[in-house]
Amino acid sequence: MPRAKSDDGTITFFLAFGASRQMCRLSTTFSTQKQAFSYLQKHRTEFERMARARLVSGDLEDGIIVLSML
């Protein structure tokens, strides 16, 4: 379930990976979180695939998977 932090185009969501959950942050160029959330929902499968690949490779920033717009 995505969670909003501030009123910009960045949202945080959790990726289910086995029995655990991994925090992910998606940065977009949208001015509101509502727009960013809509974008995430539209491309959810692709972002989850990218996030899983980064998790497996250990590509984390401060324990968070950081993603940006496609």
CHARMM internal coordinates of N, CA and C (Angstrom, degrees):
IC EDIT
DIST 1 N 1 CA 1.4524
DIST 1 CA 1 C 1.5224
ANGL 1 N 1 CA 1 C 109.29
DIST 1 C 2 N 1.3091
ANGL 1 CA 1 C 2 N 119.00
DIHE 1 N 1 CA 1 C 2 N 121.36
DIST 2 N 2 CA 1.4641
ANGL 1 C 2 N 2 CA 120.72
DIHE 1 CA 1 C 2 N 2 CA -179.98
DIST 2 CA 2 C 1.5154
ANGL 2 N 2 CA 2 C 112.23
DIHE 1 C 2 N 2 CA 2 C -64.15
DIST 2 C 3 N 1.3097
ANGL 2 CA 2 C 3 N 115.52
DIHE 2 N 2 CA 2 C 3 N 147.17
DIST 3 N 3 CA 1.4568
ANGL 2 C 3 N 3 CA 121.44
DIHE 2 CA 2 C 3 N 3 CA 177.13
DIST 3 CA 3 C 1.5183
ANGL 3 N 3 CA 3 C 108.18
DIHE 2 C 3 N 3 CA 3 C -128.52
DIST 3 C 4 N 1.3069
ANGL 3 CA 3 C 4 N 115.97
DIHE 3 N 3 CA 3 C 4 N 138.72
DIST 4 N 4 CA 1.4547
ANGL 3 C 4 N 4 CA 121.19
DIHE 3 CA 3 C 4 N 4 CA -177.96
DIST 4 CA 4 C 1.5285
ANGL 4 N 4 CA 4 C 109.78
DIHE 3 C 4 N 4 CA 4 C -94.87
DIST 4 C 5 N 1.3365
ANGL 4 CA 4 C 5 N 116.52
DIHE 4 N 4 CA 4 C 5 N 143.67
DIST 5 N 5 CA 1.4484
ANGL 4 C 5 N 5 CA 120.72
DIHE 4 CA 4 C 5 N 5 CA 178.66
DIST 5 CA 5 C 1.5197
ANGL 5 N 5 CA 5 C 111.58
DIHE 4 C 5 N 5 CA 5 C -106.74
DIST 5 C 6 N 1.3120
ANGL 5 CA 5 C 6 N 117.82
DIHE 5 N 5 CA 5 C 6 N -53.72
DIST 6 N 6 CA 1.4507
ANGL 5 C 6 N 6 CA 122.21
DIHE 5 CA 5 C 6 N 6 CA -179.49
DIST 6 CA 6 C 1.5239
ANGL 6 N 6 CA 6 C 108.02
DIHE 5 C 6 N 6 CA 6 C -138.86
DIST 6 C 7 N 1.3140
ANGL 6 CA 6 C 7 N 116.64
DIHE 6 N 6 CA 6 C 7 N 172.95
DIST 7 N 7 CA 1.4612
ANGL 6 C 7 N 7 CA 118.57
DIHE 6 CA 6 C 7 N 7 CA -175.42
DIST 7 CA 7 C 1.5230
ANGL 7 N 7 CA 7 C 111.23
DIHE 6 C 7 N 7 CA 7 C -86.96
DIST 7 C 8 N 1.3164
ANGL 7 CA 7 C 8 N 115.44
DIHE 7 N 7 CA 7 C 8 N 65.61
DIST 8 N 8 CA 1.4592
ANGL 7 C 8 N 8 CA 121.02
DIHE 7 CA 7 C 8 N 8 CA 172.94
DIST 8 CA 8 C 1.5135
ANGL 8 N 8 CA 8 C 107.89
DIHE 7 C 8 N 8 CA 8 C -137.05
DIST 8 C 9 N 1.2932
ANGL 8 CA 8 C 9 N 117.85
DIHE 8 N 8 CA 8 C 9 N -170.10
DIST 9 N 9 CA 1.4505
ANGL 8 C 9 N 9 CA 121.12
DIHE 8 CA 8 C 9 N 9 CA -175.53
DIST 9 CA 9 C 1.5224
ANGL 9 N 9 CA 9 C 114.48
DIHE 8 C 9 N 9 CA 9 C -88.40
DIST 9 C 10 N 1.3173
ANGL 9 CA 9 C 10 N 117.89
DIHE 9 N 9 CA 9 C 10 N 25.50
DIST 10 N 10 CA 1.4598
ANGL 9 C 10 N 10 CA 121.84
DIHE 9 CA 9 C 10 N 10 CA 177.78
DIST 10 CA 10 C 1.5176
ANGL 10 N 10 CA 10 C 109.14
DIHE 9 C 10 N 10 CA 10 C -109.68
DIST 10 C 11 N 1.3367
ANGL 10 CA 10 C 11 N 115.62
DIHE 10 N 10 CA 10 C 11 N 130.93
DIST 11 N 11 CA 1.4593
ANGL 10 C 11 N 11 CA 119.51
DIHE 10 CA 10 C 11 N 11 CA 177.68
DIST 11 CA 11 C 1.5219
ANGL 11 N 11 CA 11 C 109.79
DIHE 10 C 11 N 11 CA 11 C -130.40
DIST 11 C 12 N 1.3140
ANGL 11 CA 11 C 12 N 114.95
DIHE 11 N 11 CA 11 C 12 N 155.05
DIST 12 N 12 CA 1.4479
ANGL 11 C 12 N 12 CA 122.76
DIHE 11 CA 11 C 12 N 12 CA 178.77
DIST 12 CA 12 C 1.5153
ANGL 12 N 12 CA 12 C 108.40
DIHE 11 C 12 N 12 CA 12 C -114.74
DIST 12 C 13 N 1.3330
ANGL 12 CA 12 C 13 N 115.86
DIHE 12 N 12 CA 12 C 13 N 136.99
DIST 13 N 13 CA 1.4544
ANGL 12 C 13 N 13 CA 120.03
DIHE 12 CA 12 C 13 N 13 CA 176.50
DIST 13 CA 13 C 1.5199
ANGL 13 N 13 CA 13 C 108.25
DIHE 12 C 13 N 13 CA 13 C -143.37
DIST 13 C 14 N 1.3168
ANGL 13 CA 13 C 14 N 116.65
DIHE 13 N 13 CA 13 C 14 N 167.77
DIST 14 N 14 CA 1.4554
ANGL 13 C 14 N 14 CA 121.58
DIHE 13 CA 13 C 14 N 14 CA -178.51
DIST 14 CA 14 C 1.5155
ANGL 14 N 14 CA 14 C 110.24
DIHE 13 C 14 N 14 CA 14 C -113.54
DIST 14 C 15 N 1.3207
ANGL 14 CA 14 C 15 N 114.98
DIHE 14 N 14 CA 14 C 15 N 136.44
DIST 15 N 15 CA 1.4509
ANGL 14 C 15 N 15 CA 122.91
DIHE 14 CA 14 C 15 N 15 CA 178.13
DIST 15 CA 15 C 1.5218
ANGL 15 N 15 CA 15 C 108.06
DIHE 14 C 15 N 15 CA 15 C -101.85
DIST 15 C 16 N 1.3339
ANGL 15 CA 15 C 16 N 116.49
DIHE 15 N 15 CA 15 C 16 N 125.48
DIST 16 N 16 CA 1.4612
ANGL 15 C 16 N 16 CA 120.67
DIHE 15 CA 15 C 16 N 16 CA 176.03
DIST 16 CA 16 C 1.5220
ANGL 16 N 16 CA 16 C 107.97
DIHE 15 C 16 N 16 CA 16 C -77.68
DIST 16 C 17 N 1.3204
ANGL 16 CA 16 C 17 N 116.04
DIHE 16 N 16 CA 16 C 17 N 124.34
DIST 17 N 17 CA 1.4563
ANGL 16 C 17 N 17 CA 121.81
DIHE 16 CA 16 C 17 N 17 CA 179.83
DIST 17 CA 17 C 1.5203
ANGL 17 N 17 CA 17 C 107.07
DIHE 16 C 17 N 17 CA 17 C -133.61
DIST 17 C 18 N 1.3167
ANGL 17 CA 17 C 18 N 115.57
DIHE 17 N 17 CA 17 C 18 N 95.45
DIST 18 N 18 CA 1.4651
ANGL 17 C 18 N 18 CA 119.84
DIHE 17 CA 17 C 18 N 18 CA -173.21
DIST 18 CA 18 C 1.5220
ANGL 18 N 18 CA 18 C 108.97
DIHE 17 C 18 N 18 CA 18 C 67.24
DIST 18 C 19 N 1.3245
ANGL 18 CA 18 C 19 N 115.83
DIHE 18 N 18 CA 18 C 19 N -131.34
DIST 19 N 19 CA 1.4636
ANGL 18 C 19 N 19 CA 120.52
DIHE 18 CA 18 C 19 N 19 CA 179.83
DIST 19 CA 19 C 1.5233
ANGL 19 N 19 CA 19 C 112.10
DIHE 18 C 19 N 19 CA 19 C -87.78
DIST 19 C 20 N 1.3226
ANGL 19 CA 19 C 20 N 117.36
DIHE 19 N 19 CA 19 C 20 N -5.23
DIST 20 N 20 CA 1.4631
ANGL 19 C 20 N 20 CA 120.27
DIHE 19 CA 19 C 20 N 20 CA -177.80
DIST 20 CA 20 C 1.5218
ANGL 20 N 20 CA 20 C 111.73
DIHE 19 C 20 N 20 CA 20 C -105.76
DIST 20 C 21 N 1.3148
ANGL 20 CA 20 C 21 N 114.88
DIHE 20 N 20 CA 20 C 21 N 171.32
DIST 21 N 21 CA 1.4665
ANGL 20 C 21 N 21 CA 122.35
DIHE 20 CA 20 C 21 N 21 CA 177.78
DIST 21 CA 21 C 1.5123
ANGL 21 N 21 CA 21 C 108.19
DIHE 20 C 21 N 21 CA 21 C -125.42
DIST 21 C 22 N 1.3241
ANGL 21 CA 21 C 22 N 116.11
DIHE 21 N 21 CA 21 C 22 N 139.89
DIST 22 N 22 CA 1.4585
ANGL 21 C 22 N 22 CA 121.34
DIHE 21 CA 21 C 22 N 22 CA 179.52
DIST 22 CA 22 C 1.5201
ANGL 22 N 22 CA 22 C 109.55
DIHE 21 C 22 N 22 CA 22 C -119.51
DIST 22 C 23 N 1.3187
ANGL 22 CA 22 C 23 N 117.04
DIHE 22 N 22 CA 22 C 23 N 129.36
DIST 23 N 23 CA 1.4623
ANGL 22 C 23 N 23 CA 121.39
DIHE 22 CA 22 C 23 N 23 CA 179.44
DIST 23 CA 23 C 1.5189
ANGL 23 N 23 CA 23 C 109.67
DIHE 22 C 23 N 23 CA 23 C -74.00
DIST 23 C 24 N 1.3314
ANGL 23 CA 23 C 24 N 115.12
DIHE 23 N 23 CA 23 C 24 N 136.14
DIST 24 N 24 CA 1.4585
ANGL 23 C 24 N 24 CA 122.74
DIHE 23 CA 23 C 24 N 24 CA 177.40
DIST 24 CA 24 C 1.5240
ANGL 24 N 24 CA 24 C 108.78
DIHE 23 C 24 N 24 CA 24 C -128.61
DIST 24 C 25 N 1.3126
ANGL 24 CA 24 C 25 N 115.73
DIHE 24 N 24 CA 24 C 25 N 146.92
DIST 25 N 25 CA 1.4652
ANGL 24 C 25 N 25 CA 120.94
DIHE 24 CA 24 C 25 N 25 CA 177.46
DIST 25 CA 25 C 1.5244
ANGL 25 N 25 CA 25 C 107.76
DIHE 24 C 25 N 25 CA 25 C -125.23
DIST 25 C 26 N 1.3174
ANGL 25 CA 25 C 26 N 115.18
DIHE 25 N 25 CA 25 C 26 N 126.90
DIST 26 N 26 CA 1.4642
ANGL 25 C 26 N 26 CA 121.79
DIHE 25 CA 25 C 26 N 26 CA 179.13
DIST 26 CA 26 C 1.5320
ANGL 26 N 26 CA 26 C 108.99
DIHE 25 C 26 N 26 CA 26 C -110.77
DIST 26 C 27 N 1.3135
ANGL 26 CA 26 C 27 N 115.69
DIHE 26 N 26 CA 26 C 27 N 119.15
DIST 27 N 27 CA 1.4646
ANGL 26 C 27 N 27 CA 121.51
DIHE 26 CA 26 C 27 N 27 CA 176.64
DIST 27 CA 27 C 1.5199
ANGL 27 N 27 CA 27 C 108.75
DIHE 26 C 27 N 27 CA 27 C -99.95
DIST 27 C 28 N 1.3168
ANGL 27 CA 27 C 28 N 115.40
DIHE 27 N 27 CA 27 C 28 N 131.52
DIST 28 N 28 CA 1.4558
ANGL 27 C 28 N 28 CA 121.02
DIHE 27 CA 27 C 28 N 28 CA 179.10
DIST 28 CA 28 C 1.5268
ANGL 28 N 28 CA 28 C 109.47
DIHE 27 C 28 N 28 CA 28 C -127.78
DIST 28 C 29 N 1.3097
ANGL 28 CA 28 C 29 N 116.02
DIHE 28 N 28 CA 28 C 29 N 173.78
DIST 29 N 29 CA 1.4705
ANGL 28 C 29 N 29 CA 120.75
DIHE 28 CA 28 C 29 N 29 CA 176.52
DIST 29 CA 29 C 1.5287
ANGL 29 N 29 CA 29 C 111.23
DIHE 28 C 29 N 29 CA 29 C -95.09
DIST 29 C 30 N 1.3345
ANGL 29 CA 29 C 30 N 116.77
DIHE 29 N 29 CA 29 C 30 N 3.96
DIST 30 N 30 CA 1.4589
ANGL 29 C 30 N 30 CA 119.90
DIHE 29 CA 29 C 30 N 30 CA 179.25
DIST 30 CA 30 C 1.5207
ANGL 30 N 30 CA 30 C 109.98
DIHE 29 C 30 N 30 CA 30 C -72.07
DIST 30 C 31 N 1.3203
ANGL 30 CA 30 C 31 N 116.09
DIHE 30 N 30 CA 30 C 31 N 152.74
DIST 31 N 31 CA 1.4618
ANGL 30 C 31 N 31 CA 120.16
DIHE 30 CA 30 C 31 N 31 CA -176.67
DIST 31 CA 31 C 1.5244
ANGL 31 N 31 CA 31 C 113.11
DIHE 30 C 31 N 31 CA 31 C -87.05
DIST 31 C 32 N 1.3294
ANGL 31 CA 31 C 32 N 118.20
DIHE 31 N 31 CA 31 C 32 N -14.61
DIST 32 N 32 CA 1.4651
ANGL 31 C 32 N 32 CA 120.02
DIHE 31 CA 31 C 32 N 32 CA -179.97
DIST 32 CA 32 C 1.5233
ANGL 32 N 32 CA 32 C 110.55
DIHE 31 C 32 N 32 CA 32 C -129.58
DIST 32 C 33 N 1.3117
ANGL 32 CA 32 C 33 N 115.37
DIHE 32 N 32 CA 32 C 33 N 156.76
DIST 33 N 33 CA 1.4516
ANGL 32 C 33 N 33 CA 120.76
DIHE 32 CA 32 C 33 N 33 CA 177.08
DIST 33 CA 33 C 1.5183
ANGL 33 N 33 CA 33 C 111.42
DIHE 32 C 33 N 33 CA 33 C -69.76
DIST 33 C 34 N 1.3064
ANGL 33 CA 33 C 34 N 117.14
DIHE 33 N 33 CA 33 C 34 N -29.94
DIST 34 N 34 CA 1.4639
ANGL 33 C 34 N 34 CA 120.29
DIHE 33 CA 33 C 34 N 34 CA 178.11
DIST 34 CA 34 C 1.5297
ANGL 34 N 34 CA 34 C 109.93
DIHE 33 C 34 N 34 CA 34 C -60.73
DIST 34 C 35 N 1.3243
ANGL 34 CA 34 C 35 N 116.67
DIHE 34 N 34 CA 34 C 35 N -44.79
DIST 35 N 35 CA 1.4613
ANGL 34 C 35 N 35 CA 120.63
DIHE 34 CA 34 C 35 N 35 CA 177.93
DIST 35 CA 35 C 1.5311
ANGL 35 N 35 CA 35 C 110.93
DIHE 34 C 35 N 35 CA 35 C -65.32
DIST 35 C 36 N 1.3367
ANGL 35 CA 35 C 36 N 116.60
DIHE 35 N 35 CA 35 C 36 N -41.67
DIST 36 N 36 CA 1.4637
ANGL 35 C 36 N 36 CA 121.29
DIHE 35 CA 35 C 36 N 36 CA 179.69
DIST 36 CA 36 C 1.5270
ANGL 36 N 36 CA 36 C 110.66
DIHE 35 C 36 N 36 CA 36 C -64.58
DIST 36 C 37 N 1.3321
ANGL 36 CA 36 C 37 N 117.75
DIHE 36 N 36 CA 36 C 37 N -40.89
DIST 37 N 37 CA 1.4561
ANGL 36 C 37 N 37 CA 121.44
DIHE 36 CA 36 C 37 N 37 CA 178.74
DIST 37 CA 37 C 1.5263
ANGL 37 N 37 CA 37 C 110.74
DIHE 36 C 37 N 37 CA 37 C -63.81
DIST 37 C 38 N 1.3092
ANGL 37 CA 37 C 38 N 117.50
DIHE 37 N 37 CA 37 C 38 N -41.51
DIST 38 N 38 CA 1.4590
ANGL 37 C 38 N 38 CA 121.75
DIHE 37 CA 37 C 38 N 38 CA 177.88
DIST 38 CA 38 C 1.5289
ANGL 38 N 38 CA 38 C 110.12
DIHE 37 C 38 N 38 CA 38 C -61.64
DIST 38 C 39 N 1.3267
ANGL 38 CA 38 C 39 N 116.50
DIHE 38 N 38 CA 38 C 39 N -42.01
DIST 39 N 39 CA 1.4601
ANGL 38 C 39 N 39 CA 122.07
DIHE 38 CA 38 C 39 N 39 CA 177.86
DIST 39 CA 39 C 1.5358
ANGL 39 N 39 CA 39 C 110.37
DIHE 38 C 39 N 39 CA 39 C -62.84
DIST 39 C 40 N 1.3324
ANGL 39 CA 39 C 40 N 116.73
DIHE 39 N 39 CA 39 C 40 N -44.15
DIST 40 N 40 CA 1.4646
ANGL 39 C 40 N 40 CA 120.62
DIHE 39 CA 39 C 40 N 40 CA 178.25
DIST 40 CA 40 C 1.5226
ANGL 40 N 40 CA 40 C 110.64
DIHE 39 C 40 N 40 CA 40 C -60.46
DIST 40 C 41 N 1.3131
ANGL 40 CA 40 C 41 N 117.42
DIHE 40 N 40 CA 40 C 41 N -45.69
DIST 41 N 41 CA 1.4617
ANGL 40 C 41 N 41 CA 120.81
DIHE 40 CA 40 C 41 N 41 CA -179.02
DIST 41 CA 41 C 1.5279
ANGL 41 N 41 CA 41 C 111.40
DIHE 40 C 41 N 41 CA 41 C -61.27
DIST 41 C 42 N 1.3084
ANGL 41 CA 41 C 42 N 116.22
DIHE 41 N 41 CA 41 C 42 N -39.08
DIST 42 N 42 CA 1.4637
ANGL 41 C 42 N 42 CA 121.19
DIHE 41 CA 41 C 42 N 42 CA -179.18
DIST 42 CA 42 C 1.5310
ANGL 42 N 42 CA 42 C 111.67
DIHE 41 C 42 N 42 CA 42 C -66.24
DIST 42 C 43 N 1.3296
ANGL 42 CA 42 C 43 N 116.71
DIHE 42 N 42 CA 42 C 43 N -34.60
DIST 43 N 43 CA 1.4634
ANGL 42 C 43 N 43 CA 122.26
DIHE 42 CA 42 C 43 N 43 CA -175.50
DIST 43 CA 43 C 1.5308
ANGL 43 N 43 CA 43 C 112.14
DIHE 42 C 43 N 43 CA 43 C -115.50
DIST 43 C 44 N 1.3133
ANGL 43 CA 43 C 44 N 117.58
DIHE 43 N 43 CA 43 C 44 N 23.69
DIST 44 N 44 CA 1.4732
ANGL 43 C 44 N 44 CA 122.40
DIHE 43 CA 43 C 44 N 44 CA -173.67
DIST 44 CA 44 C 1.5274
ANGL 44 N 44 CA 44 C 113.11
DIHE 43 C 44 N 44 CA 44 C -53.53
DIST 44 C 45 N 1.3235
ANGL 44 CA 44 C 45 N 117.96
DIHE 44 N 44 CA 44 C 45 N -46.72
DIST 45 N 45 CA 1.4591
ANGL 44 C 45 N 45 CA 121.44
DIHE 44 CA 44 C 45 N 45 CA -177.06
DIST 45 CA 45 C 1.5279
ANGL 45 N 45 CA 45 C 111.15
DIHE 44 C 45 N 45 CA 45 C -59.52
DIST 45 C 46 N 1.3189
ANGL 45 CA 45 C 46 N 117.05
DIHE 45 N 45 CA 45 C 46 N -44.76
DIST 46 N 46 CA 1.4575
ANGL 45 C 46 N 46 CA 120.92
DIHE 45 CA 45 C 46 N 46 CA -179.93
DIST 46 CA 46 C 1.5246
ANGL 46 N 46 CA 46 C 111.86
DIHE 45 C 46 N 46 CA 46 C -65.58
DIST 46 C 47 N 1.3377
ANGL 46 CA 46 C 47 N 117.74
DIHE 46 N 46 CA 46 C 47 N -42.29
DIST 47 N 47 CA 1.4596
ANGL 46 C 47 N 47 CA 120.29
DIHE 46 CA 46 C 47 N 47 CA 178.87
DIST 47 CA 47 C 1.5210
ANGL 47 N 47 CA 47 C 111.61
DIHE 46 C 47 N 47 CA 47 C -65.92
DIST 47 C 48 N 1.3241
ANGL 47 CA 47 C 48 N 117.45
DIHE 47 N 47 CA 47 C 48 N -38.54
DIST 48 N 48 CA 1.4614
ANGL 47 C 48 N 48 CA 120.04
DIHE 47 CA 47 C 48 N 48 CA 177.36
DIST 48 CA 48 C 1.5268
ANGL 48 N 48 CA 48 C 110.79
DIHE 47 C 48 N 48 CA 48 C -65.18
DIST 48 C 49 N 1.3161
ANGL 48 CA 48 C 49 N 117.87
DIHE 48 N 48 CA 48 C 49 N -39.06
DIST 49 N 49 CA 1.4626
ANGL 48 C 49 N 49 CA 121.29
DIHE 48 CA 48 C 49 N 49 CA 177.38
DIST 49 CA 49 C 1.5321
ANGL 49 N 49 CA 49 C 110.53
DIHE 48 C 49 N 49 CA 49 C -63.00
DIST 49 C 50 N 1.3256
ANGL 49 CA 49 C 50 N 116.99
DIHE 49 N 49 CA 49 C 50 N -45.68
DIST 50 N 50 CA 1.4604
ANGL 49 C 50 N 50 CA 121.06
DIHE 49 CA 49 C 50 N 50 CA 178.96
DIST 50 CA 50 C 1.5264
ANGL 50 N 50 CA 50 C 111.18
DIHE 49 C 50 N 50 CA 50 C -64.05
DIST 50 C 51 N 1.3320
ANGL 50 CA 50 C 51 N 116.26
DIHE 50 N 50 CA 50 C 51 N -41.58
DIST 51 N 51 CA 1.4650
ANGL 50 C 51 N 51 CA 120.61
DIHE 50 CA 50 C 51 N 51 CA -179.38
DIST 51 CA 51 C 1.5268
ANGL 51 N 51 CA 51 C 110.89
DIHE 50 C 51 N 51 CA 51 C -64.64
DIST 51 C 52 N 1.3161
ANGL 51 CA 51 C 52 N 117.83
DIHE 51 N 51 CA 51 C 52 N -42.05
DIST 52 N 52 CA 1.4680
ANGL 51 C 52 N 52 CA 120.94
DIHE 51 CA 51 C 52 N 52 CA 178.15
DIST 52 CA 52 C 1.5261
ANGL 52 N 52 CA 52 C 111.11
DIHE 51 C 52 N 52 CA 52 C -62.56
DIST 52 C 53 N 1.3147
ANGL 52 CA 52 C 53 N 116.92
DIHE 52 N 52 CA 52 C 53 N -41.32
DIST 53 N 53 CA 1.4651
ANGL 52 C 53 N 53 CA 120.65
DIHE 52 CA 52 C 53 N 53 CA 178.84
DIST 53 CA 53 C 1.5272
ANGL 53 N 53 CA 53 C 110.50
DIHE 52 C 53 N 53 CA 53 C -63.40
DIST 53 C 54 N 1.3079
ANGL 53 CA 53 C 54 N 117.61
DIHE 53 N 53 CA 53 C 54 N -40.91
DIST 54 N 54 CA 1.4645
ANGL 53 C 54 N 54 CA 120.64
DIHE 53 CA 53 C 54 N 54 CA 179.02
DIST 54 CA 54 C 1.5185
ANGL 54 N 54 CA 54 C 111.46
DIHE 53 C 54 N 54 CA 54 C -69.04
DIST 54 C 55 N 1.3175
ANGL 54 CA 54 C 55 N 116.88
DIHE 54 N 54 CA 54 C 55 N -37.39
DIST 55 N 55 CA 1.4606
ANGL 54 C 55 N 55 CA 120.55
DIHE 54 CA 54 C 55 N 55 CA 178.12
DIST 55 CA 55 C 1.5287
ANGL 55 N 55 CA 55 C 110.39
DIHE 54 C 55 N 55 CA 55 C -63.48
DIST 55 C 56 N 1.3123
ANGL 55 CA 55 C 56 N 116.92
DIHE 55 N 55 CA 55 C 56 N -46.11
DIST 56 N 56 CA 1.4692
ANGL 55 C 56 N 56 CA 121.77
DIHE 55 CA 55 C 56 N 56 CA -179.98
DIST 56 CA 56 C 1.5313
ANGL 56 N 56 CA 56 C 110.71
DIHE 55 C 56 N 56 CA 56 C -62.50
DIST 56 C 57 N 1.3352
ANGL 56 CA 56 C 57 N 116.99
DIHE 56 N 56 CA 56 C 57 N -38.52
DIST 57 N 57 CA 1.4666
ANGL 56 C 57 N 57 CA 120.10
DIHE 56 CA 56 C 57 N 57 CA -178.97
DIST 57 CA 57 C 1.5302
ANGL 57 N 57 CA 57 C 112.60
DIHE 56 C 57 N 57 CA 57 C -81.31
DIST 57 C 58 N 1.3458
ANGL 57 CA 57 C 58 N 117.25
DIHE 57 N 57 CA 57 C 58 N -8.68
DIST 58 N 58 CA 1.4633
ANGL 57 C 58 N 58 CA 120.57
DIHE 57 CA 57 C 58 N 58 CA -179.72
DIST 58 CA 58 C 1.5095
ANGL 58 N 58 CA 58 C 113.49
DIHE 57 C 58 N 58 CA 58 C 81.15
DIST 58 C 59 N 1.3188
ANGL 58 CA 58 C 59 N 117.65
DIHE 58 N 58 CA 58 C 59 N 16.88
DIST 59 N 59 CA 1.4600
ANGL 58 C 59 N 59 CA 122.96
DIHE 58 CA 58 C 59 N 59 CA -178.74
DIST 59 CA 59 C 1.5284
ANGL 59 N 59 CA 59 C 109.90
DIHE 58 C 59 N 59 CA 59 C -81.96
DIST 59 C 60 N 1.3407
ANGL 59 CA 59 C 60 N 115.93
DIHE 59 N 59 CA 59 C 60 N 79.75
DIST 60 N 60 CA 1.4645
ANGL 59 C 60 N 60 CA 122.84
DIHE 59 CA 59 C 60 N 60 CA -178.66
DIST 60 CA 60 C 1.5215
ANGL 60 N 60 CA 60 C 109.22
DIHE 59 C 60 N 60 CA 60 C -121.74
DIST 60 C 61 N 1.3229
ANGL 60 CA 60 C 61 N 115.80
DIHE 60 N 60 CA 60 C 61 N 151.92
DIST 61 N 61 CA 1.4551
ANGL 60 C 61 N 61 CA 122.20
DIHE 60 CA 60 C 61 N 61 CA 174.11
DIST 61 CA 61 C 1.5130
ANGL 61 N 61 CA 61 C 107.44
DIHE 60 C 61 N 61 CA 61 C -118.77
DIST 61 C 62 N 1.3180
ANGL 61 CA 61 C 62 N 117.08
DIHE 61 N 61 CA 61 C 62 N 111.27
DIST 62 N 62 CA 1.4614
ANGL 61 C 62 N 62 CA 122.40
DIHE 61 CA 61 C 62 N 62 CA -176.74
DIST 62 CA 62 C 1.5155
ANGL 62 N 62 CA 62 C 111.51
DIHE 61 C 62 N 62 CA 62 C 53.96
DIST 62 C 63 N 1.3278
ANGL 62 CA 62 C 63 N 116.69
DIHE 62 N 62 CA 62 C 63 N 38.87
DIST 63 N 63 CA 1.4683
ANGL 62 C 63 N 63 CA 121.89
DIHE 62 CA 62 C 63 N 63 CA 178.17
DIST 63 CA 63 C 1.5071
ANGL 63 N 63 CA 63 C 115.18
DIHE 62 C 63 N 63 CA 63 C 78.81
DIST 63 C 64 N 1.3275
ANGL 63 CA 63 C 64 N 117.77
DIHE 63 N 63 CA 63 C 64 N 8.66
DIST 64 N 64 CA 1.4660
ANGL 63 C 64 N 64 CA 122.86
DIHE 63 CA 63 C 64 N 64 CA -177.80
DIST 64 CA 64 C 1.5246
ANGL 64 N 64 CA 64 C 109.04
DIHE 63 C 64 N 64 CA 64 C -120.33
DIST 64 C 65 N 1.3180
ANGL 64 CA 64 C 65 N 116.20
DIHE 64 N 64 CA 64 C 65 N 139.36
DIST 65 N 65 CA 1.4630
ANGL 64 C 65 N 65 CA 121.16
DIHE 64 CA 64 C 65 N 65 CA 173.40
DIST 65 CA 65 C 1.5197
ANGL 65 N 65 CA 65 C 106.94
DIHE 64 C 65 N 65 CA 65 C -82.89
DIST 65 C 66 N 1.3114
ANGL 65 CA 65 C 66 N 116.45
DIHE 65 N 65 CA 65 C 66 N 119.72
DIST 66 N 66 CA 1.4622
ANGL 65 C 66 N 66 CA 121.27
DIHE 65 CA 65 C 66 N 66 CA -177.70
DIST 66 CA 66 C 1.5271
ANGL 66 N 66 CA 66 C 108.72
DIHE 65 C 66 N 66 CA 66 C -103.88
DIST 66 C 67 N 1.3207
ANGL 66 CA 66 C 67 N 115.43
DIHE 66 N 66 CA 66 C 67 N 123.82
DIST 67 N 67 CA 1.4626
ANGL 66 C 67 N 67 CA 122.66
DIHE 66 CA 66 C 67 N 67 CA 179.78
DIST 67 CA 67 C 1.5278
ANGL 67 N 67 CA 67 C 109.51
DIHE 66 C 67 N 67 CA 67 C -121.74
DIST 67 C 68 N 1.3150
ANGL 67 CA 67 C 68 N 115.24
DIHE 67 N 67 CA 67 C 68 N 158.46
DIST 68 N 68 CA 1.4586
ANGL 67 C 68 N 68 CA 119.90
DIHE 67 CA 67 C 68 N 68 CA 174.55
DIST 68 CA 68 C 1.5169
ANGL 68 N 68 CA 68 C 108.67
DIHE 67 C 68 N 68 CA 68 C -135.01
DIST 68 C 69 N 1.3019
ANGL 68 CA 68 C 69 N 116.29
DIHE 68 N 68 CA 68 C 69 N 173.80
DIST 69 N 69 CA 1.4567
ANGL 68 C 69 N 69 CA 121.57
DIHE 68 CA 68 C 69 N 69 CA -175.69
DIST 69 CA 69 C 1.5139
ANGL 69 N 69 CA 69 C 111.56
DIHE 68 C 69 N 69 CA 69 C -56.18
DIST 69 C 70 N 1.3354
ANGL 69 CA 69 C 70 N 115.39
DIHE 69 N 69 CA 69 C 70 N 150.90
DIST 70 N 70 CA 1.4633
ANGL 69 C 70 N 70 CA 121.67
DIHE 69 CA 69 C 70 N 70 CA 177.54
DIST 70 CA 70 C 1.5036
ANGL 70 N 70 CA 70 C 110.13
DIHE 69 C 70 N 70 CA 70 C -72.23
END
COOR INIT
IC SEED 1 N 1 CA 1 C
IC BUILD
